[in-house]
Amino acid sequence: MFADLDFSVIAASLPFIQVGLLFSLKLTLVAMSGGIVLGTLLALARLSGANWLARAATAYVNVMRSIPLVLVILWFFLAIPLLTGAPMGAETSALITFTVFEAAFYAEIMRAGINSVPKGQTWAAQALGLNRVQTMTSVVLPQAFRAMTPLLLTQTIVLFQDSSLVYAIGAKDLLKAAEIAGKNYNRPVEMYLFAAGLYFAICFSLSQVVKRLVKGKRI
């Protein structure tokens, strides 16, 4: 079976793959950045002590974490144009959907990070005259980010893998690019194998970075 494979088609398909890979990376970076910012705000809301705010943030996190991502992608892509009356491109829809979805997962990571900071740090900051906002931004959050960096990166690896789900709405990610190239050159098996190799290489490399960070924290 493998004797029939022709990987020379990969060179000709690189323009397609490059476009798809760049969008997958863009989606990952945008969703990671926006997700961490929104997730941190959600974590702070859950820990704020304001009952209504904590409940709203908790409901958001629980709902998003309980629904398959592919359904959220489809719902957002189909429902938003109906509500707004304006069409939304698959790429824009994917960027927004991934950001709001991943925020729920980053929120739980950041909540754990904030809770891991010793209470003595907060008391010391308050003793120095820092208010609650200053204490959180200058003392607690920096330590929480450092503690949770490996978990944040691990979630980002999962995010990059999940980016292939935008295939469902026709966004031109790495997987979609491989499919197009496979159809154009009538070599779908080779292109899917090549795409799988790229996913593995990127995710494995990032996982090694996470391992080094974890090892460094233990030393």
N, CA, C and O of each residue as an XYZ file, in Angstrom:
876
protein
N       0.823     -1.208      0.000
C       0.000      0.000      0.000
C       0.859      1.262      0.000
O       0.589      2.205     -0.743
N       1.908      1.271      0.848
C       2.745      2.451      0.947
C       3.585      2.664     -0.310
O       4.056      3.771     -0.567
N       3.769      1.599     -1.089
C       4.538      1.737     -2.322
C       3.822      2.625     -3.328
O       4.458      3.181     -4.224
N       2.524      2.764     -3.193
C       1.746      3.574     -4.124
C       1.740      5.054     -3.752
O       1.229      5.878     -4.509
N       2.291      5.391     -2.618
C       2.291      6.782     -2.183
C       3.313      7.594     -2.965
O       4.407      7.116     -3.264
N       2.945      8.818     -3.291
C       3.825      9.716     -4.032
C       3.927     11.041     -3.277
O       3.070     11.915     -3.413
N       4.977     11.173     -2.487
C       5.124     12.360     -1.656
C       5.757     13.530     -2.401
O       5.964     14.597     -1.823
N       6.066     13.333     -3.688
C       6.588     14.447     -4.469
C       5.543     15.542     -4.658
O       5.878     16.678     -4.994
N       4.272     15.193     -4.440
C       3.191     16.172     -4.579
C       3.245     17.222     -3.473
O       2.651     18.291     -3.610
N       3.945     16.934     -2.386
C       4.003     17.868     -1.263
C       4.650     19.187     -1.676
O       4.194     20.259     -1.277
N       5.712     19.108     -2.475
C       6.402     20.329     -2.900
C       5.467     21.252     -3.674
O       5.481     22.467     -3.478
N       4.658     20.670     -4.551
C       3.726     21.474     -5.348
C       2.592     22.041     -4.506
O       2.000     23.061     -4.859
N       2.292     21.379     -3.396
C       1.155     21.794     -2.569
C       1.541     22.778     -1.470
O       0.671     23.243     -0.735
N       2.812     23.101     -1.342
C       3.267     23.965     -0.250
C       2.576     25.333     -0.200
O       2.313     25.827      0.897
N       2.267     25.971     -1.350
C       1.534     27.247     -1.264
C       0.190     27.116     -0.548
O      -0.187     27.993      0.229
N      -0.541     26.014     -0.810
C      -1.809     25.776     -0.119
C      -1.566     25.557      1.375
O      -2.254     26.126      2.222
N      -0.578     24.726      1.676
C      -0.281     24.380      3.061
C       0.162     25.612      3.846
O      -0.209     25.777      5.008
N       0.947     26.468      3.218
C       1.431     27.664      3.902
C       0.278     28.562      4.328
O       0.251     29.056      5.455
N      -0.670     28.769      3.426
C      -1.832     29.614      3.747
C      -2.626     29.010      4.906
O      -2.999     29.715      5.843
N      -2.881     27.706      4.838
C      -3.638     27.043      5.888
C      -2.918     27.041      7.217
O      -3.536     27.269      8.257
N      -1.607     26.786      7.200
C      -0.828     26.753      8.434
C      -0.774     28.129      9.083
O      -0.876     28.247     10.304
N      -0.615     29.166      8.270
C      -0.564     30.517      8.818
C      -1.877     30.889      9.491
O      -1.883     31.551     10.529
N      -2.998     30.461      8.895
C      -4.276     30.763      9.540
C      -4.438     29.975     10.834
O      -4.945     30.510     11.820
N      -4.014     28.713     10.847
C      -4.097     27.908     12.069
C      -3.270     28.537     13.179
O      -3.706     28.588     14.329
N      -2.078     29.017     12.837
C      -1.229     29.668     13.834
C      -1.833     30.990     14.297
O      -1.799     31.319     15.483
N      -2.388     31.745     13.344
C      -3.037     33.008     13.694
C      -4.218     32.765     14.625
O      -4.393     33.465     15.623
N      -5.023     31.769     14.288
C      -6.173     31.428     15.124
C      -5.730     31.044     16.532
O      -6.345     31.448     17.519
N      -4.662     30.262     16.612
C      -4.156     29.833     17.915
C      -3.662     31.012     18.739
O      -3.977     31.119     19.925
N      -2.892     31.894     18.121
C      -2.321     33.033     18.849
C      -3.398     34.024     19.284
O      -3.371     34.527     20.407
N      -4.351     34.302     18.382
C      -5.422     35.245     18.716
C      -6.300     34.675     19.825
O      -6.616     35.367     20.792
N      -6.693     33.405     19.680
C      -7.556     32.781     20.686
C      -6.829     32.626     22.017
O      -7.444     32.754     23.075
N      -5.528     32.351     21.975
C      -4.757     32.242     23.211
C      -4.682     33.599     23.917
O      -4.945     33.697     25.116
N      -4.323     34.636     23.170
C      -4.175     35.969     23.772
C      -5.510     36.475     24.305
O      -5.621     36.876     25.464
N      -6.524     36.449     23.438
C      -7.838     36.918     23.864
C      -8.439     36.038     24.943
O      -9.097     36.526     25.861
N      -8.206     34.720     24.825
C      -8.749     33.789     25.809
C      -8.134     33.968     27.180
O      -8.829     33.861     28.190
N      -6.835     34.240     27.230
C      -6.176     34.445     28.524
C      -6.664     35.738     29.167
O      -6.914     35.774     30.372
N      -6.801     36.803     28.373
C      -7.289     38.076     28.912
C      -8.715     37.915     29.436
O      -9.006     38.271     30.578
N      -9.611     37.374     28.590
C     -11.003     37.181     29.005
C     -11.095     36.160     30.138
O     -11.892     36.318     31.063
N     -10.276     35.115     30.059
C     -10.283     34.095     31.102
C      -9.835     34.642     32.442
O     -10.375     34.267     33.483
N      -8.846     35.530     32.421
C      -8.385     36.146     33.670
C      -9.485     37.006     34.282
O      -9.678     37.008     35.498
N     -10.204     37.735     33.432
C     -11.318     38.548     33.930
C     -12.413     37.663     34.509
O     -13.010     38.000     35.532
N     -12.677     36.535     33.861
C     -13.679     35.605     34.387
C     -13.238     35.022     35.734
O     -14.038     34.884     36.659
N     -11.950     34.685     35.819
C     -11.424     34.151     37.084
C     -11.546     35.178     38.203
O     -11.928     34.846     39.325
N     -11.220     36.425     37.888
C     -11.340     37.487     38.894
C     -12.799     37.693     39.292
O     -13.106     37.966     40.452
N     -13.693     37.558     38.309
C     -15.119     37.703     38.610
C     -15.592     36.608     39.549
O     -16.374     36.865     40.465
N     -15.122     35.389     39.326
C     -15.528     34.274     40.183
C     -14.993     34.420     41.600
O     -15.581     33.904     42.551
N     -13.868     35.129     41.737
C     -13.254     35.295     43.054
C     -13.535     36.666     43.659
O     -12.987     37.015     44.705
N     -14.387     37.435     43.000
C     -14.589     38.831     43.403
C     -15.342     38.984     44.717
O     -15.180     39.989     45.409
N     -16.159     38.004     45.064
C     -16.984     38.142     46.266
C     -18.344     38.732     45.976
O     -19.241     38.671     46.816
N     -18.512     39.314     44.770
C     -19.826     39.820     44.356
C     -20.649     38.627     43.865
O     -20.306     38.008     42.858
N     -21.705     38.313     44.557
C     -22.462     37.091     44.291
C     -22.977     37.011     42.864
O     -22.815     35.987     42.200
N     -23.601     38.093     42.384
C     -24.172     38.072     41.036
C     -23.090     37.941     39.968
O     -23.278     37.249     38.968
N     -21.964     38.604     40.184
C     -20.865     38.554     39.223
C     -20.229     37.171     39.193
O     -19.929     36.635     38.126
N     -20.030     36.604     40.370
C     -19.447     35.269     40.469
C     -20.359     34.227     39.823
O     -19.887     33.314     39.146
N     -21.666     34.369     40.034
C     -22.609     33.417     39.448
C     -22.633     33.513     37.916
O     -22.676     32.498     37.221
N     -22.604     34.735     37.410
C     -22.606     34.926     35.959
C     -21.349     34.325     35.333
O     -21.426     33.639     34.314
N     -20.199     34.584     35.940
C     -18.944     34.040     35.425
C     -18.923     32.521     35.521
O     -18.460     31.846     34.602
N     -19.418     31.986     36.621
C     -19.474     30.533     36.802
C     -20.376     29.890     35.757
O     -20.039     28.848     35.195
N     -21.522     30.512     35.500
C     -22.443     29.981     34.499
C     -21.796     29.977     33.117
O     -21.935     29.012     32.366
N     -21.096     31.047     32.788
C     -20.416     31.137     31.492
C     -19.394     30.016     31.346
O     -19.360     29.320     30.331
N     -18.576     29.853     32.355
C     -17.526     28.833     32.309
C     -18.125     27.437     32.213
O     -17.673     26.623     31.407
N     -19.123     27.156     33.016
C     -19.721     25.822     33.024
C     -20.423     25.499     31.708
O     -20.333     24.375     31.214
N     -21.115     26.473     31.145
C     -21.800     26.239     29.869
C     -20.790     25.960     28.765
O     -20.939     24.990     28.022
N     -19.775     26.792     28.652
C     -18.786     26.633     27.585
C     -18.018     25.319     27.722
O     -17.712     24.671     26.722
N     -17.712     24.931     28.942
C     -16.954     23.703     29.162
C     -17.814     22.451     29.002
O     -17.286     21.339     28.971
N     -19.121     22.617     28.900
C     -20.024     21.470     28.809
C     -20.536     21.218     27.389
O     -21.251     20.243     27.152
N     -20.177     22.083     26.453
C     -20.648     21.959     25.071
C     -19.463     21.647     24.161
O     -18.416     22.281     24.287
N     -19.603     20.685     23.248
C     -18.514     20.402     22.307
C     -18.162     21.635     21.482
O     -19.044     22.380     21.055
N     -16.886     21.840     21.266
C     -16.420     23.021     20.539
C     -17.011     23.100     19.143
O     -17.367     24.185     18.684
N     -17.121     21.969     18.461
C     -17.625     21.990     17.090
C     -19.052     22.521     17.035
O     -19.431     23.176     16.064
N     -19.853     22.246     18.074
C     -21.218     22.776     18.117
C     -21.212     24.282     18.332
O     -22.010     24.999     17.729
N     -20.318     24.766     19.188
C     -20.205     26.210     19.411
C     -19.799     26.903     18.116
O     -20.320     27.969     17.787
N     -18.872     26.299     17.387
C     -18.428     26.861     16.108
C     -19.599     26.954     15.136
O     -19.801     27.989     14.501
N     -20.361     25.889     15.022
C     -21.489     25.860     14.089
C     -22.584     26.818     14.520
O     -23.134     27.542     13.690
N     -22.909     26.832     15.813
C     -23.960     27.727     16.303
C     -23.597     29.181     16.047
O     -24.418     29.960     15.564
N     -22.373     29.535     16.371
C     -21.955     30.925     16.204
C     -21.961     31.302     14.725
O     -22.436     32.378     14.361
N     -21.446     30.437     13.888
C     -21.346     30.720     12.457
C     -22.726     30.876     11.821
O     -22.907     31.693     10.918
N     -23.701     30.090     12.293
C     -25.040     30.122     11.702
C     -25.962     31.134     12.379
O     -26.815     31.734     11.726
N     -25.789     31.324     13.701
C     -26.735     32.158     14.437
C     -26.438     33.650     14.354
O     -27.361     34.454     14.226
N     -25.169     34.032     14.424
C     -24.829     35.451     14.437
C     -25.339     36.187     13.200
O     -25.905     37.271     13.347
N     -25.167     35.649     11.983
C     -25.731     36.347     10.812
C     -27.245     36.498     10.892
O     -27.793     37.487     10.405
N     -27.935     35.519     11.507
C     -29.388     35.623     11.653
C     -29.765     36.737     12.623
O     -30.766     37.426     12.423
N     -28.965     36.914     13.672
C     -29.256     37.928     14.677
C     -28.880     39.331     14.202
O     -29.586     40.300     14.483
N     -27.777     39.428     13.491
C     -27.278     40.742     13.071
C     -27.748     41.136     11.678
O     -27.772     42.317     11.333
N     -28.119     40.143     10.881
C     -28.517     40.425      9.511
C     -27.352     40.661      8.582
O     -27.539     41.024      7.420
N     -26.154     40.458      9.085
C     -24.947     40.669      8.277
C     -24.151     39.370      8.217
O     -23.971     38.710      9.241
N     -23.675     38.997      7.039
C     -22.893     37.768      6.925
C     -21.545     37.913      7.632
O     -20.998     39.010      7.739
N     -21.033     36.800      8.103
C     -19.733     36.794      8.765
C     -18.872     35.713      8.147
O     -19.300     34.565      8.030
N     -17.682     36.064      7.757
C     -16.795     35.100      7.130
C     -16.412     33.983      8.076
O     -16.450     34.144      9.296
N     -16.045     32.848      7.504
C     -15.691     31.689      8.320
C     -14.475     31.975      9.193
O     -14.429     31.552     10.348
N     -13.487     32.693      8.648
C     -12.275     32.970      9.420
C     -12.565     33.890     10.607
O     -12.098     33.641     11.719
N     -13.336     34.951     10.368
C     -13.683     35.868     11.465
C     -14.507     35.158     12.524
O     -14.281     35.332     13.722
N     -15.462     34.359     12.077
C     -16.289     33.593     13.004
C     -15.437     32.661     13.854
O     -15.660     32.537     15.058
N     -14.471     32.011     13.238
C     -13.598     31.083     13.967
C     -12.768     31.812     15.016
O     -12.616     31.321     16.134
N     -12.231     32.979     14.669
C     -11.406     33.739     15.607
C     -12.200     34.138     16.842
O     -11.712     34.013     17.966
N     -13.418     34.618     16.636
C     -14.242     35.046     17.760
C     -14.686     33.847     18.586
O     -14.610     33.869     19.814
N     -15.151     32.797     17.907
C     -15.659     31.621     18.611
C     -14.590     30.984     19.482
O     -14.844     30.665     20.644
N     -13.400     30.796     18.933
C     -12.328     30.160     19.698
C     -11.927     31.010     20.897
O     -11.628     30.477     21.966
N     -11.920     32.321     20.725
C     -11.535     33.195     21.830
C     -12.509     33.073     22.995
O     -12.092     32.899     24.140
N     -13.808     33.163     22.706
C     -14.789     33.109     23.791
C     -14.902     31.696     24.376
O     -15.218     31.537     25.555
N     -14.648     30.683     23.560
C     -14.728     29.306     24.064
C     -13.524     28.980     24.938
O     -13.679     28.452     26.039
N     -12.339     29.289     24.457
C     -11.134     28.958     25.206
C     -11.017     29.767     26.481
O     -10.342     29.348     27.422
N     -11.669     30.929     26.525
C     -11.619     31.749     27.733
C     -12.115     30.983     28.951
O     -11.618     31.190     30.058
N     -13.099     30.093     28.754
C     -13.634     29.312     29.872
C     -12.575     28.379     30.453
O     -12.522     28.182     31.666
N     -11.738     27.810     29.602
C     -10.698     26.895     30.068
C      -9.532     27.665     30.693
O      -8.993     27.263     31.724
N      -9.150     28.777     30.056
C      -8.093     29.601     30.645
C      -8.545     30.190     31.981
O      -7.724     30.405     32.874
N      -9.849     30.453     32.122
C     -10.367     31.011     33.376
C     -10.123     30.057     34.538
O      -9.726     30.486     35.621
N     -10.357     28.774     34.321
C     -10.142     27.798     35.388
C      -8.658     27.668     35.732
O      -8.298     27.492     36.896
N      -7.810     27.755     34.724
C      -6.370     27.695     34.977
C      -5.932     28.907     35.804
O      -5.185     28.773     36.773
N      -6.409     30.091     35.407
C      -6.019     31.299     36.120
C      -6.622     31.337     37.527
O      -5.993     31.839     38.459
N      -7.820     30.817     37.678
C      -8.423     30.778     39.013
C      -7.580     29.914     39.952
O      -7.361     30.265     41.111
N      -7.111     28.777     39.429
C      -6.239     27.917     40.234
C      -4.923     28.628     40.550
O      -4.392     28.499     41.654
N      -4.400     29.377     39.580
C      -3.156     30.102     39.801
C      -3.295     31.182     40.853
O      -2.419     31.350     41.701
N      -4.399     31.916     40.797
C      -4.636     32.971     41.787
C      -4.785     32.365     43.179
O      -4.257     32.894     44.157
N      -5.506     31.257     43.257
C      -5.697     30.606     44.555
C      -4.412     30.005     45.105
O      -4.285     29.786     46.310
N      -3.444     29.736     44.202
C      -2.187     29.131     44.651
C      -1.236     30.136     45.285
O      -0.287     29.756     45.969
N      -1.492     31.420     45.055
C      -0.627     32.450     45.639
C      -0.914     32.541     47.137
O      -2.066     32.729     47.527
N       0.097     32.413     47.975
C      -0.127     32.457     49.429
C      -0.831     33.730     49.872
O      -0.538     34.816     49.372
N      -1.759     33.593     50.809
C      -2.502     34.747     51.301
C      -1.586     35.785     51.939
O      -1.899     36.974     51.992
N      -0.446     35.298     52.420
C       0.500     36.227     53.034
C       0.982     37.292     52.061
O       1.291     38.412     52.469
N       1.050     36.951     50.769
C       1.457     37.928     49.764
C       0.450     39.074     49.692
O       0.819     40.243     49.578
N      -0.822     38.712     49.760
C      -1.873     39.729     49.715
C      -1.833     40.605     50.964
O      -1.949     41.828     50.884
N      -1.669     39.974     52.098
C      -1.626     40.738     53.353
C      -0.416     41.675     53.381
O      -0.511     42.808     53.854
N       0.708     41.201     52.876
C       1.907     42.036     52.856
C       1.707     43.243     51.948
O       2.111     44.357     52.283
N       1.072     43.010     50.780
C       0.820     44.111     49.857
C      -0.123     45.130     50.473
O       0.077     46.334     50.314
N      -1.147     44.663     51.174
C      -2.083     45.574     51.827
C      -1.413     46.337     52.962
O      -1.740     47.496     53.221
N      -0.489     45.691     53.624
C       0.245     46.358     54.703
C       1.127     47.481     54.163
O       1.412     48.449     54.868
N       1.552     47.346     52.917
C       2.369     48.375     52.283
C       1.530     49.513     51.719
O       2.065     50.491     51.195
N       0.203     49.378     51.831
C      -0.679     50.456     51.378
C      -1.273     50.259     50.007
O      -1.928     51.167     49.495
N      -1.071     49.097     49.381
C      -1.645     48.838     48.073
C      -3.131     48.524     48.218
O      -3.540     47.807     49.131
N      -3.934     49.071     47.305
C      -5.349     48.743     47.331
C      -5.584     47.393     46.656
O      -4.636     46.731     46.233
N      -6.853     46.989     46.559
C      -7.162     45.650     46.049
C      -6.729     45.477     44.602
O      -6.173     44.442     44.236
N      -6.982     46.489     43.777
C      -6.618     46.405     42.360
C      -5.105     46.356     42.204
O      -4.590     45.548     41.431
N      -4.398     47.199     42.918
C      -2.931     47.215     42.851
C      -2.343     45.905     43.339
O      -1.380     45.397     42.764
N      -2.918     45.362     44.391
C      -2.442     44.081     44.920
C      -2.605     42.968     43.893
O      -1.714     42.141     43.702
N      -3.766     42.964     43.235
C      -4.030     41.912     42.261
C      -3.127     42.038     41.036
O      -2.561     41.043     40.583
N      -2.985     43.254     40.494
C      -2.222     43.446     39.260
C      -0.713     43.405     39.470
O       0.026     42.973     38.585
N      -0.253     43.849     40.634
C       1.187     43.954     40.862
C       1.789     42.783     41.634
O       2.983     42.509     41.518
N       0.962     42.093     42.423
C       1.487     41.035     43.283
C       0.923     39.663     42.927
O       1.677     38.722     42.681
N      -0.400     39.552     42.902
C      -1.023     38.237     42.749
C      -0.944     37.711     41.317
O      -0.467     36.598     41.095
N      -1.407     38.500     40.341
C      -1.468     38.013     38.959
C      -0.098     37.649     38.377
O       0.009     36.623     37.704
N       0.965     38.455     38.610
C       2.276     38.043     38.088
C       2.717     36.677     38.609
O       3.268     35.875     37.855
N       2.480     36.409     39.893
C       2.850     35.109     40.454
C       1.959     33.996     39.902
O       2.421     32.884     39.648
N       0.674     34.311     39.722
C      -0.251     33.314     39.182
C       0.134     32.941     37.754
O       0.091     31.765     37.391
N       0.511     33.927     36.942
C       0.911     33.652     35.561
C       2.168     32.783     35.523
O       2.259     31.847     34.729
N       3.124     33.096     36.378
C       4.354     32.299     36.400
C       4.064     30.859     36.809
O       4.616     29.919     36.236
N       3.206     30.694     37.793
C       2.890     29.347     38.272
C       2.116     28.537     37.243
O       2.283     27.321     37.142
N       1.267     29.219     36.481
C       0.369     28.528     35.553
C       0.883     28.491     34.114
O       0.194     27.978     33.233
N       2.073     29.022     33.860
C       2.598     29.056     32.491
C       2.602     27.688     31.811
O       2.167     27.592     30.663
N       3.080     26.614     32.473
C       3.035     25.299     31.815
C       1.615     24.858     31.446
O       1.399     24.303     30.370
N       0.654     25.104     32.333
C      -0.729     24.720     32.046
C      -1.327     25.585     30.950
O      -2.102     25.094     30.128
N      -0.980     26.862     30.925
C      -1.471     27.741     29.872
C      -0.947     27.293     28.512
O      -1.680     27.296     27.522
N       0.324     26.908     28.474
C       0.902     26.428     27.219
C       0.317     25.078     26.808
O       0.104     24.823     25.623
N       0.059     24.222     27.784
C      -0.564     22.930     27.480
C      -1.944     23.131     26.874
O      -2.308     22.454     25.913
N      -2.711     24.057     27.429
C      -4.028     24.357     26.876
C      -3.900     24.946     25.479
O      -4.760     24.713     24.630
N      -2.839     25.704     25.230
C      -2.612     26.272     23.903
C      -2.305     25.179     22.885
O      -2.707     25.277     21.726
N      -1.599     24.146     23.312
C      -1.351     23.005     22.417
C      -2.669     22.345     22.033
O      -2.897     22.018     20.869
N      -3.530     22.153     23.021
C      -4.861     21.586     22.747
C      -5.635     22.503     21.813
O      -6.337     22.037     20.916
N      -5.506     23.801     22.026
C      -6.171     24.784     21.178
C      -5.703     24.657     19.733
O      -6.520     24.693     18.812
N      -4.401     24.509     19.527
C      -3.883     24.361     18.164
C      -4.435     23.098     17.507
O      -4.789     23.116     16.329
N      -4.508     22.020     18.251
C      -5.078     20.791     17.709
C      -6.556     20.978     17.360
O      -7.021     20.514     16.319
N      -7.284     21.660     18.241
C      -8.714     21.882     18.019
C      -8.986     22.837     16.866
O     -10.102     22.880     16.349
N      -7.981     23.602     16.457
C      -8.187     24.545     15.353
C      -8.615     23.831     14.073
O      -9.195     24.445     13.177
N      -8.327     22.536     13.990
C      -8.743     21.769     12.806
C     -10.258     21.660     12.701
O     -10.779     21.316     11.640
N     -10.982     21.952     13.800
C     -12.444     21.854     13.780
C     -13.098     22.951     12.956
O     -14.274     22.834     12.610
N     -12.360     24.027     12.627
C     -12.951     25.068     11.778
C     -13.180     24.541     10.372
O     -13.823     25.190      9.548
N     -12.649     23.363     10.111
C     -12.942     22.650      8.867
C     -14.456     22.534      8.666
O     -14.935     22.512      7.532
N     -15.211     22.459      9.777
C     -16.665     22.258      9.709
C     -17.389     23.432      9.065
O     -18.468     23.250      8.501
N     -16.810     24.651      9.137
C     -17.459     25.815      8.534
C     -16.708     26.308      7.305
O     -16.994     27.390      6.791
N     -15.758     25.525      6.839
C     -15.067     25.857      5.608
C     -13.921     26.830      5.723
O     -13.418     27.305      4.705
N     -13.493     27.144      6.932
C     -12.341     28.036      7.099
C     -11.084     27.345      6.579
O     -10.919     26.137      6.747
N     -10.215     28.102      5.960
C      -9.037     27.528      5.302
C      -7.872     27.390      6.285
O      -6.905     28.151      6.245
N      -7.993     26.403      7.161
C      -6.911     26.107      8.091
C      -5.988     25.066      7.479
O      -6.093     24.751      6.294
N      -5.089     24.536      8.287
C      -4.124     23.556      7.791
C      -4.814     22.314      7.231
O      -4.442     21.828      6.162
N      -5.812     21.800      7.943
C      -6.507     20.601      7.487
C      -7.263     20.852      6.192
O      -7.234     20.027      5.278
N      -7.946     22.005      6.114
C      -8.681     22.346      4.893
C      -7.725     22.516      3.726
O      -8.029     22.096      2.609
N      -6.570     23.127      3.971
C      -5.569     23.307      2.910
C      -5.070     21.963      2.407
O      -4.874     21.778      1.205
N      -4.864     21.020      3.330
C      -4.421     19.688      2.927
C      -5.490     18.999      2.086
O      -5.173     18.308      1.118
N      -6.747     19.184      2.453
C      -7.835     18.588      1.678
C      -7.893     19.168      0.265
O      -8.043     18.435     -0.712
N      -7.772     20.495      0.170
C      -7.809     21.140     -1.147
C      -6.668     20.660     -2.019
O      -6.865     20.321     -3.186
N      -5.460     20.633     -1.444
C      -4.301     20.168     -2.205
C      -4.459     18.711     -2.606
O      -4.094     18.329     -3.718
N      -5.000     17.893     -1.708
C      -5.206     16.486     -2.020
C      -6.168     16.286     -3.169
O      -5.972     15.398     -3.999
N      -7.218     17.112     -3.228
C      -8.179     17.012     -4.329
C      -7.588     17.533     -5.637
O      -7.812     16.965     -6.706
N      -6.822     18.635     -5.528
C      -6.242     19.217     -6.743
C      -5.262     18.280     -7.429
O      -5.210     18.206     -8.657
N      -4.484     17.566     -6.623
C      -3.458     16.686     -7.183
C      -3.849     15.209     -7.105
O      -3.055     14.325     -7.427
N      -5.082     14.962     -6.672
C      -5.591     13.586     -6.564
C      -4.701     12.716     -5.679
O      -4.474     11.539     -5.958
N      -4.203     13.330     -4.602
C      -3.357     12.614     -3.656
C      -3.798     12.931     -2.227
O      -3.014     13.491     -1.460
N      -5.010     12.594     -1.857
C      -5.505     12.961     -0.521
C      -4.758     12.272      0.613
O      -4.534     12.878      1.662
N      -4.364     11.003      0.417
C      -3.698     10.266      1.491
C      -2.368     10.917      1.845
O      -2.048     11.098      3.020
N      -1.599     11.266      0.826
C      -0.300     11.890      1.058
C      -0.448     13.229      1.780
O       0.328     13.555      2.678
N      -1.468     14.004      1.364
C      -1.637     15.326      1.961
C      -2.128     15.242      3.407
O      -1.710     16.031      4.255
N      -3.010     14.290      3.682
C      -3.463     14.126      5.063
C      -2.322     13.636      5.954
O      -2.212     14.051      7.108
N      -1.478     12.758      5.425
C      -0.324     12.307      6.191
C       0.646     13.453      6.459
O       1.211     13.563      7.547
N       0.829     14.303      5.454
C       1.720     15.448      5.615
C       1.162     16.420      6.652
O       1.909     16.941      7.480
N      -0.149     16.666      6.610
C      -0.782     17.542      7.597
C      -0.645     16.963      9.001
O      -0.373     17.693      9.954
N      -0.834     15.649      9.127
C      -0.683     14.996     10.425
C       0.745     15.149     10.945
O       0.969     15.358     12.137
N       1.705     15.042     10.026
C       3.103     15.221     10.417
C       3.385     16.632     10.922
O       4.138     16.816     11.879
N       2.777     17.627     10.275
C       2.960     19.013     10.716
C       2.334     19.237     12.097
O       2.941     19.860     12.968
N       1.117     18.723     12.284
C       0.477     18.847     13.594
C       1.349     18.208     14.675
O       1.548     18.779     15.747
N       1.864     17.018     14.373
C       2.686     16.312     15.361
C       3.954     17.097     15.662
O       4.314     17.258     16.828
N       4.638     17.588     14.633
C       5.904     18.296     14.830
C       5.711     19.540     15.689
O       6.502     19.799     16.596
N       4.667     20.307     15.408
C       4.423     21.537     16.153
C       4.016     21.230     17.593
O       4.545     21.823     18.533
N       3.077     20.302     17.760
C       2.589     19.983     19.110
C       3.665     19.312     19.954
O       3.776     19.586     21.150
N       4.454     18.441     19.345
C       5.523     17.778     20.089
C       6.586     18.783     20.523
O       7.095     18.714     21.642
N       6.918     19.715     19.633
C       7.912     20.734     19.980
C       7.430     21.590     21.144
O       8.194     21.887     22.063
N       6.157     21.988     21.100
C       5.612     22.793     22.188
C       5.551     21.997     23.492
O       5.777     22.546     24.570
N       5.247     20.707     23.389
C       5.193     19.882     24.600
C       6.563     19.758     25.247
O       6.665     19.674     26.471
N       7.619     19.747     24.437
C       8.971     19.704     24.988
C       9.305     21.004     25.719
O       9.998     20.993     26.736
N       8.804     22.129     25.188
C       8.986     23.413     25.870
C       8.304     23.383     27.236
O       8.861     23.846     28.231
N       7.086     22.831     27.268
C       6.353     22.730     28.533
C       7.118     21.862     29.525
O       7.213     22.206     30.703
N       7.665     20.741     29.059
C       8.424     19.860     29.939
C       9.639     20.565     30.520
O       9.964     20.382     31.693
N      10.309     21.367     29.705
C      11.475     22.099     30.188
C      11.073     23.133     31.248
O      11.778     23.335     32.237
N       9.930     23.779     31.021
C       9.448     24.764     31.992
C       9.108     24.077     33.318
O       9.456     24.572     34.390
N       8.429     22.940     33.232
C       8.068     22.209     34.443
C       9.320     21.742     35.171
O       9.401     21.843     36.395
N      10.306     21.227     34.419
C      11.555     20.778     35.013
C      12.297     21.922     35.675
O      12.879     21.767     36.748
N      12.266     23.097     35.005
C      12.941     24.264     35.556
C      12.307     24.723     36.858
O      13.007     25.187     37.759
N      10.982     24.598     36.968
C      10.297     25.003     38.184
C      10.594     24.067     39.356
O      10.504     24.466     40.518
N      10.945     22.826     39.041
C      11.207     21.847     40.100
C      12.605     21.965     40.654
O      12.891     21.504     41.759
N      13.498     22.603     39.859
C      14.897     22.712     40.305
C      15.024     23.783     41.403
O      16.121     24.023     41.908
